[in-house]
Each structure stands twice: as C-alpha cells, then as structure tokens.
Amino acid sequence: MPIDTPNILSPEKMRAERDRLLAEGKSLVFTNGCFDILHRGHVTYLTFARNQGDALVVGLNSDRSVKRNKGDNRPIHAQEDRAYVLGSLRAVDYVVVFDDEEPRRLIAEILPQVLVKGKDWAHYVSGRDVVEAHGGRVVLADLVGGRSTTNTIDKIVRVYGKGDGADE
C-alpha cells in the first residue's frame, strides 16, 4: 500500500515495533474499526484508547472487510485515505490494515498488552482470549452518544438527498 506516512505498517513490521516497545518497557494498546467518516466519537474513543498504554495501534478494516461487514455502499472513503487520516491523528501511533471480518488473527500476530473496544461490543471482543492468555487486559470504552458514521450518512442523505455521485 503506497502511503507516505511512516506509521502505517504491515502486520510483520508492527510486530517488530511491538517487540521494540516491549524491550523499552513500554506497552502497546490495540483497537480496531472501519473509521469511515471520522467524527467526534471516533476521536474521543481513540484518545481514550491511547491513554491506556504507551502507544496505540489501530487495526483498520480494509475496503473488502468493510464491504463484507457494512454492505455494498461502504466504505465511503478508501482504505488508503482512512489509514492516512487515522495515522495523522495525535492519539494514533500506528495503523495496520487488515482484510479479515474481525481482527482476531491480527491481534494474535501483534500481541498487544491492552485491547480496547467500545462498550457496545461488551458481549464479544474479538481477540480477548488471545490478549488475556498472554497476560494482557481488555478495556471497554464509553461511547459518545449520538455520534456514529451511520448517523452521519443518514443525516447527509436526509439533508442533501442521494445525489448523483458526480462530485466523487
């Protein structure tokens, strides 16, 4: 993926970076998501996640993964753009794009010390078993009410209509 930000890494490079952090006595936090249309809820969540350790890696669902999880009309923004925007945020130290429907395999490869998910996922946190089996912990984050990509898309459609896509 030709992106000009040095903090967008392959899973292998992220594992090496995690090993470097561990050798320095630092902890790595992992969270994941689509982060399709960035909003206040995302930024609040990512800041919370970053505060759970020394460095934050965001597992970013690939375009194919988003489409499988959210439907044919998603993502709105391509993975390269989503990765670039995430990687530019102060709270985010690293971004790793993954193609699976859920991040369990990526989590098993990276082995973060802390796994953060929103409380809306309390019923199932992908990779929880892997992190806890390696002595790590899972933290559930509060959500910012009324903030979601779906709400944003619904408002755009309500206010501006579906449009013809000519501005894409």
N, C-alpha and C positions, 0 to 999 in steps of 0.2 A: 504494500500500500504506500504509494509515494506521497507522503505528507512531510512537510518541512518543519515539524516540531519534534524535538528530540525526546519528548516524554511519551510518545505513542510507540509502544513496544510490542514485539511478538511475545507469545507466552514464554518462550525459552529465555529471551533477554530479561523478561520480568522476573523469572525465577532466579536468574543470576543477580539481579538487582535486589531481590528479597534476601538472598544469601549475604550480599554485601551489607545490607541494613542489619541483619541479624548479627553479623560479625562485629558491627559497631555498637551492639547492644540496643538497637532500635527495633520498634515493632511496626509491622505493615498491616494496614486496615484494607479490607476489600469490600466493595459494594458493586452493584450492577444495575443495569437498566437500559432502556431504549433511549431516553433523553432526547426525544424527537423535537419537541418545541420547548426550549428551555424556559422555565418560569420560576417565580419566587420559591415555590415549594421545592423545586429541584435544588436551588442554590442553598436554601436553608438546610435541606437534607444532607447535601454534600459537605457543608460546613460542619454539621453535627458529626458526620462520619469521620471527617478529617481529625476532629478533636478527640477521637477515641484511641489515637496512637500517634506515631511519629511521621508516617507517610501514608497517603491514600492512593490506592489503585482502583480505577473504575473499570469493571468489565462491561464493555459496550456491546449490546446485541448488534450483530451485522444486519445489513438490509434484509437478507434472506430470513434471518431469525425473527426480525420484527414482523415481516410479512406473514410468517407462519403463526406468530403469536397474536398479531393485531388485525390481520386481514389484508386484502389486496390494495387498499387505499393508503397503507402505511408502509414504510415511513414517509413522512413529509420531506425530510432532509436526508440526503445520502450519508452513509456511514462516515465517509471521509470528512464531511462538513461537521457532523455531530462529534466526531473524535477531535477535530481541531478546536471547536468551541469548548468542549469539556477540558481539553488539555490546556487551554488558555486561562481557565479559572484558577484563582489563587488557592482554593481548597484542594485542587486535584494535582497530585504529583505525577501520576502515570495513568495512561489509558491503554487497555488491551481489548481489541475487538475479538469477539468470539461468535461462532456460527451455530452453536447448539441452541436448542429451545430454552435451556436453562444452563446456569454456569457451573454446575457441579464438577464437570471434568476439568475446567479451567481452575477452579478453586483447588482441586486435588493436585494440580500441577504447580501452582504458585505457593500453596500452603501458607496463607496469611495467618497472623496471630489473632486478628479480630475480624469478624464478619458482621456487617451492618445491613439490616433490611428495615423497611418501614413496618410499623405495627400492623398495617393491613395485610402483611404476609406472616403474621404470628402463627397461623395454622400450618405453614410449611415454608421453611427456609432451606432452599437448595444449597447443599454443601455443609449444612450444620453438622452432620455426622462426621465429616472429614475434619473440619476445624476442631471440633471438640475432641475427637480421637487423638489429635496431635497437641492437646493441651491448650488450645485456643478458646476464645469465648465468642458468643453471639450476642449482639446488642440490637434491640429493637428501637427504632426512632419514631418519635411522634410525627404526625403529618401536619402540614399547614392546610387547614380546612378550605375547601372551595378552589384549590389550585390543582389542576391536572391538565395534561395535554388534551384529553378528550373534551374537557370543559372548554378549553381554548378553541379547539376545532369547531365544536358546536356553536360557540359564540360567533366565530368568523362566518360560518355558514348562515346563521340566523341574521346577522347584521349585513353581510355583503353578498349573500347568495352563493350559489355554487360556482358562478363564473364559468369561463370557457377555458381556463388554464393558459391563456395567451401570454401571461406575464412570467411563466416559468422559465 
